[in-house]
Amino acid sequence: MTSSEPPGGTEQGAVFERDVRESSDAKLVLAIARYRQEALAEAYRRHGGACFGLAQRLAGDRTFAEEVVQEVFLRLWNQPEKFDPDRGTLRSYLLAQTHGRSVDLVRSESARRRREEREARMNAESGYDLEREVWDLTLAEHVREAVSKLADGERAAIELAYFGGHTYREVARILDQPEGTIKSRIRSGLARLRSELETSEVMGRG
Amino acid sequence: MAELQREELQALLGAFALDAVDPDERDQIERHLDTDPRARAEVESFREVASMLAVSGADAPSGIWDHIVDEIEGEQRDLGTSDVAPPPLDLFEHKRARESSRRSVAWRWVGAAAAVAATLIAVLSVQVLRQGDRIDRLDVAMTGDALLRGAETAAAAPGSRTVSLTTDAGTEMASIVLRPDGTGYFVSRGLEAAPEGDVYQLWALVGDREEPEAISAGVLGNNPRVASFRFSAPVTGFAVTQEQAPGVISSLQKPELTGLVPA
């Protein structure tokens, strides 16, 4: 059984599912706290794809990504109070969880070897391409435009840190730049992106 | 590693938001965020930005969802139940006793629930404890403006009904805003904190208006201000009791507050 189906096929269940589809993220999480599986199914429908895409991008391994996403959504089920809607969107929360867990795993010794092999192959091909990562139809244009306004150094530092799962020290070594420069580029690049996205009014959309 | 200075911590906020710092730096930055709300806000905004970079139009793989459901249902099987709705209580008994003598009264199980109570009570107690615990914790996380705005919006929405929850003496101490879709908001109007170790519990009254049954709508916590709940059955009224934390499946307490939904 999947809980995206109306519970028991009842009229009441159908009404609840319709409500869930229209609920804000904050209401969804309240429903999850009350053990409504339909609400978790809706959260997964909205954000599971992005979480999976990010985990797979970081790990380059489908099985690994599946484990991370499963863990992130079970954590939402078991500890919904960890999400605070006053501190950001549910998407941001889930992706931060996905990123953190993925990075922890890829930095483990066994995963590090696999990643180095994968990166060696990728670098021989086209390397990272931040713009290719962004393609959601509703946001893509604004985000692409914001990304295009980053300085090359900012873009490379953010790509390697976020999608590559590297620490800023590792990024500094890869780009052959001082660590202080990389710290500064990541922060200034994120601030620039934030400013651009705020201007285009896409920041905070659930 | 040496303690980082404030300026160094600030310089690392971007890298921290992308999980790109070393573990010892991460610990120091987390402590810094506890004391600097502006730095925390900056990190949260950076994470919001990063989440937009990760947005993808791909569907969530259904295979993962099946695993998630298996895990959840396996956990419920281990607890011995897949239905967490607390059993109803006999409010009619309470009402008669209250009207006759105003003495403290006992709410009792209705017959059907009583028949299964002996076998289910342990399991349900576990579930109510878990539910109460997570709702209490959730209230802490969600007492911000968002819920209050939700309640205000609901109050102004067409078809919404407001129920005044009053003491025996008729003093309003809280209200319920009930939307037609069953979404409800509890809003305190000066309800004092329960004694230490106690919580307030909200009960929805269903069925016959003269002989309603009470079903737990949630544990409100020790000092509730605003909370949201959902109740899909037609509700005729609400009651609030004071219970030992983390809440109960059947109440022996006289309600602190009661109110009927306008007919």
Interface residues (C-beta under 8 A of the other chain):
Chain A: M1 T2 S3 S4 Q12 V15 F16 D19 A26 K27 V29 L30 A31 A33 R34 Y35 R36 Q37 L40 A41 Y44 R45 H47 G48 G49 A50 C51 F52 G53 L54 R57 E66 V69 Q70 F73 L74 W77 Q79 P80 E81 K82 F83 D84 P85 D86 R87 G88 T89 R91 S92 L95 A96 H99 G100 V103 L130 E133 V134 W135 D136 L137 L139 V143 V147 I158 A161 Y162 F163 G165 H166 T167 Y168 R169 V171 G180 I182 K183 S184 I186 R187 S188 G189 L190 A191 L193 R194 L197 V202 M203 G204
Chain B: A11 L12 L13 G14 A15 A17 L18 D19 A20 V21 D22 E44 S45 F46 R47 E48 V49 A50 S51 M52 L53 A54 V55 S56 G57 A58 D59 A60 P61 S62 G63 I64 W65 D66 H67 I68 V69 E71 I72 E73 V84 Q131 R134 I135 R137 L138 V140 A141 M142 G144 D145 A146 L147 G150 D181 T183 G218 S228 F229 R230 S232
